[in-house]
Amino acid sequence: MKAEKLKSNDFDLSNEHLEIKQEIHRLAQERIKPRAMEIDEKAEYPMDILHLLSEYGYIGANMPEEYGGLGLDLLSFCLVVEEISRVCASSSQVAVVQELGTLPIIIGGNDALKKRFIPDLAAGKKIAAYALTEPNAGSDVKSLKTRAERDGDSYILNGQKMFISNGGVADVYSVFAQTEKGITAFVVEKDTLGFHVGKLEKKMGIKGSPTAQLYFENCRVPVENRIGEEGEGWLIAMKTFDKSRPTVAAQALGIAQGAFDLAVKYVQEREQFGKSIASFQAVQFMLADMATQIEAARGLVYKAASKVNEITSTGKNPELTKSSSMAKMFASDVAMKVTTDAVQLLGGYGFIHEYEVERMMRDAKITQIYEGTNQIQRLIIARNLLGGR
């Protein structure tokens, strides 16, 4: 199918941003959309989508040019994620988790560490994952129990991680563990002795993105694989979230837009009582609310993505943290609301697999939970508003 031309005045995007949005829109509609249902049904990581995004450079879109990435800003990357999510959230995870797993190395790694890992990650030759969550450390990140003890030129890691996206397919894991000086980040490669992947979770949605448990049993990691200094892991994790939350917000935005597109098409074609159901005021009001919510979410997402380059002299940006949390919270709530309404508008058809809104509704739910639950986002926003209280 031929993708429609996008509006040139869409949120005053630059010509470069518009070109990126148009290209990834075409690619998603023509190459990714036909695979969406199969990816969901097979519940397998879509290697062909990884190769496709790598071919066009999108897998390393916002990774630094000096390490093989395209060096695009976060808004560009969010446009990429949004358009892929519009047709297949599982496929968008290929890009989202690659960024998430690589960000700690970009943010806290030294030049040698970046040169070792980022080029292959930016080219899609290796797959990344981000390993922070544990059975007793979800929202309460600081309570993580995985330990890393210094032993000469190595660290010995012991512990467990869970709900890790790309678990089992990743080549490189950014792992967070407790040391004597506090939380510290490490790069753990998949073939490291003492590291193994546990069971894969069976999930409600985004089934093409594997989620697994990880185990570290006397896992020896060389000192040169440490990201930053001991005790800097907490700050690296929080800076990572500031940059990754807008991408999850963009994912939610894309899911909402995709469901809305299908709902609008359906109500104009479906006839009841001798006329299109789009002519009924109740349906029109639902569409109006859905469209308004999506546009409001888009504004927050694009704003948050644009703020990433605004770094204060301390390296912290409370305004960015607040904007990222607002975008993630609102866009994911909108995605859940819009997809639910889309299912309602399609009636019985919306409830079956053949019509895509059922999948989109299942996919939308996780955006309210991962990358920090929306309850946590509200706490972050409130604390920023109240000066840290």
N, C-alpha and C positions, 0 to 999 in steps of 0.2 A: 504494500500500500504506500501511497505517497503521503508523507507527513505534511500537515498544513503549515503555512508560514506563520511564525510567531510575531506578535505585535512589536513594533520597533520602539514604542514608548513604555514598554513593560518595566515599571519601577525605575525609570530613567537609567536603565542598564547601559553601560558603555557599548560601543560597537563591538569591541572584543568579546564582552560578555554575551552579547546577543548572538554573535557568530558561534560561540561555544554552545550556547543553549540550543540553537538551531541544529547544529551538527549532531549533538548527542540526542536530541529529540528524534531526528531522522533515524539514527542508528538504533535507538531503543525500539521505535515503532516497527522498523523493518527487520531487525535481526534478533532482538531480545524478546519482544512480545510473543512471537510464535512458539517460544520455548517455555513460557511461564507456567502453563498448566502441567507440562511434563516434569519440570523441575520440582513443582509442589508435590506431584504424585509420587515421584521416585525418591524424594527426600535425600538427594545426593548433591554434594558440592558441584556446581556447574563449571568444570574445568574449561569448557568451550567459551564460557562468558569471560573467564579470566584471560584466556588467550585473545579474545576479541578486544577487551578493554586495554590489554597490553599492546596490541597491534596499533591502536590509535593513541597510545600514550596516556590514557585516562587513569590507569591503575596507579601511576605515579604523578598525577596531575599537579598536586600541590607540594610535592617533595622538591627539595632544592636542586636547582639546575646543576650545580657543581658535583652532585652525586648521582646524576643521571635522570632526575625528574624533570618535569616541564616547568617547575617554578611558578605555577599559577597561584593566584591568591585563593583564600578560602571561599570567597563568594563564587568563584569559577567552579570549585570543587562541589559546592553545594548545588549549583545548577546541574552538574553532572548527576549527582545523587538523586536530585528531585526528578529529573526526566526518566532515569532508569526505574525508580520506585513507582513511577506513574503506570508502568506496565508489569513490573516484577520486583517485589521487595527483596526476594531472595537474591536476585542478581545484583541489586544495589549493595547488599551486604558484602559482596566480593570486594567492592571498592572501599566501603565504609570500614570494614575490619582491617583491611590492609593499611589504611591510614592510621587507625587506632593503635595497631600493634607497632607501627613504625614511629609514631609521634614521640614516645619516650626517648628513643635513640636520637631523634632530631633535636629535641628540647634539651636533653641532659648529657648526651654522649660526647666524648672527645672526638677529635678529627679522625684518629685512627679507627675508632669504633664505627664511625659513620662510613668511612671508606670501605670497611670490611663488609658491611651489611646493606646499606641503603641502595647502592647501584642494582643489586639483584632484586631487591624488593620493589624498586621503582620500575624495573623492566618486567616485573611479573614472573621472573625466573624462580623466585622463592616467595612463599606465602607467610604472612605475619599473623600473630595473635597477641592478645593482651590478657595477662593472667594476674588478676587482682582479687576477685571474689573468692570467698571460702565458705564452707558450711556455716560458720558462725561469724562471718564478716562480709555482710552485704552492704547495707546502708552504713553500718558502723565499720568503716574501712580500717580505722586505727586498731581494731581488736584482732587483726589477722594473726594467725598462729604459726604460719610457715617461718622457719628459722634459717638463717644463713650464718654459719660460724667460720671465721677465718682460720685457715690451716695452711700456713706458708704462702705459696703463690696461688692459692685457690680458696674458694668458699665451699663449705659442705651444706647443701640445702636439704631440709627435711620438712615435709608438710603436704598439704592437699589443697587443690583449687577446684572450683566447680563453676558450672554455667559459663564455660570458656568458649566463646565463638571461635570457629576455625580449629577447635581442638581435634587433633587427629589428622588434619590435612596440612597444618602449618609446619614450616621448616624452622621458623624463628619465633620464640616466645619472649615477650617482655614480661618478666616475672618480678613480683614485689614480695620482699621477705623482711622479717625483723632481724636486725643486727644489734650489736652493743650500743651503737649510736642512733638507733632508730630505724625506721623503714628505709630500705635500700632497694634499688632496682637492678636487675641483671638481665642479660641476654642469655637464654638457654636454648641451645640448638637441639633439634628433635632426636638426634642420635647420641645425646649425652648419656653416659652410663649412669643408671640410677633414676632416670626420668622415664616415665611411661604414661600412656593415655588410658584412662579408665573407660567406663561405659559412655555411650552416646545417648543423649536424652531424646525421648520421643515428645515432640512439641506440638502445640496447637497450630502455630503458624510459622512463617519464614523457614519452612522445612528444608530448603536448599542450603541453609547455613548450618553446618554441624555444630552442636553444642556438647561439650564433653567435660568429664572430670579429669584432672591431672594429678599425678602422684610424684613426689620427690623423696627418694629413699637413699640417703647418703649420696646425693647427686653432686658430683664435683664440678664446679664451674670456675674457670680461670679468672684471676683478678682482672685481666684485661677485658673481660666481658661485663664488668660492673658498669652501670650507667651512672655517671656522675660520682660524687663522693658518698661515703657511708652517711646515712641519715637524711639524704636529700630526696629520698623516694617519695615522701608525702607531697612535697612541693612539685615534683615532676608529675605525679599522678594528677594533682589538681590543675596544673597547667595543661596537661593532656585533655582533661575534661572540658576546660574552657574552649579548646579548639575542636574537640570531637562532638560536643553536644549540639552545636549548630548543624552538623552533618546528619545526626539522628533526627533533628527537627526537620531538615530538608527531606529526609526519608519519609517522615510522617506526612509532610506537605504533599509529596509526590503521590503517596497512597491515597490521600484525600482527593487530590485532583483527578486521579485515575478513576476512582469510584464515582465522582461527580460527572465526569465525561460520559461514563456508561449509563448513568441514571438519566441524564438529559436526553441522550439518544433513545433510550427505551421509552420514556414517557411520551415522546413525540410520535413513536411508532405504534404504541399499544392503544387500542381502542376499546372503550366500554361505553355502553348506553349510546352507541352510534357516533361517538366522537373521541378524539384523542384525549387521553387522561391528562395531557399537558394543559388542556383548556380548563381543568378544574382548579378553582381558587386554592383549595387545600394543598394540592400538589405544587402550585406556583409559589405558595408561601414557603413550603419546605425547600424548594430550589433556591429561593431568594436568601433564606437563612444559610443554607449550605455554601452558596457562592460568597456571601459576605464573610463568613467564618474563614473560608479558605484565603480570601484576600487579606484579611487581618493577620492570619498566620504567616502568609508570605512576607508581609512587611516586617514582622518580628524576626523571621529567619534571615532575611537579607540584611537587616540592620545588624544582627548579631555577627553574621559572617564578615561584614564590612569593618567591624570594630576590632577584629583580631590583630590587625597591624598596629593598633594604638597601644603601645607598650609604655608604661611609666618608667621612671628612672630606677625604681626598686625592682623592676621585673614583674610586678604584680599589677593587675588592672581590675579593681573591684567592679567598675562599670561593665567590663567585658564579662565577668563572672555573672553579674546580674542579667545582662542581656542574653547570654547563652542559656541560662536557666529559664528565663521567661520564654524564649523561643522554643526550647525543648518541651517545656510543660504545656504551653498553649497549643503548639502545632500537633502534639500527640493527642491531646484531648479533642482537638478538632478532627483529627483522623478517625478516632473512635466514633465520634458523633456523626460525621459525614458518612462513613461506611455503614453504620447502623441504619441511617436514614436511606441510604442507597438500597440496602437489602429490603427495607420496608417498601420503597417505591416499586421495586421489581416484584414484590409479592412472593408467591410461591416459587417463581423462577429465581429470585434472589437467594433462596435457601438451598439451591442445588449446585453441585460442583461445575456444571456446564457453563454457568454464568459467573463471571469473574469476581463479582462483588462479594460473594461468599468468602473467597480466598482473601480478598483485600480486608475484609472485616477481621478475619483471624490474624492476618499479618499486623493490622493496626494496633492490636491490643498490646503487643510486646513493647511498642514504642513508648507506652506509658510506664513501663517497668524498668527496662534496662537503661544503661548509661545514667543511673540514678533515678529512683522512682519519682513520680510527680509530687509526692508528699515531701520528699527531700528537696526537690526544686523549690517548693514553696518556702521551706525553711531557709534555704540559701538566699532567696529573694528578700524575705523578711529581715534576715540578719544584715544584709547589705543596706536595706532601707533604714534600719535602726542602729546603724553604726557598729555592728558586730555583736549586739546583744543576743 
